[in-house]
Structure formats: C-alpha cells, structure tokens
Amino acid sequence: MDETMIRDAARALAARLKELLDQGMAPEITLSRDEALLAQAFAESVADLLANSR
C-alpha cells in the first residue's frame, strides 16, 4: 500500500467504525469480511511505516 492508499483506507475504516459506534451503546460491533481485511491491511501498513521510520 502506498501513502495515498493507506490514508484512504484509514479514512474509510474510521468512517465505518464511527458509523457503527454512533448506532448506540452496543456492547460489540460487527465488521464485514472486507472491512476486517481493510483493517488488517491498514494496521500492517502502519506497522511497516513505523518500522521503516526508525
């Protein structure tokens, strides 16, 4: 993932999580498979960026 893709993924994930959290005080939220894959790829990309910045 390049920087633009990471930024877009972060925004999409943040928007989806906000939407789910705004639905109320549910004790849990459910992500679709695609959303979970996006979250995983985003987290791995952030970890890679942080590792490369050292």
Buried (B, 14 or more C-beta within 10 A) or exposed (E): BEEEEBEBBBEBBEEBBEEBEEEEEEEEEEBEEEBEEBBEBBEEBBEEEEEEEE
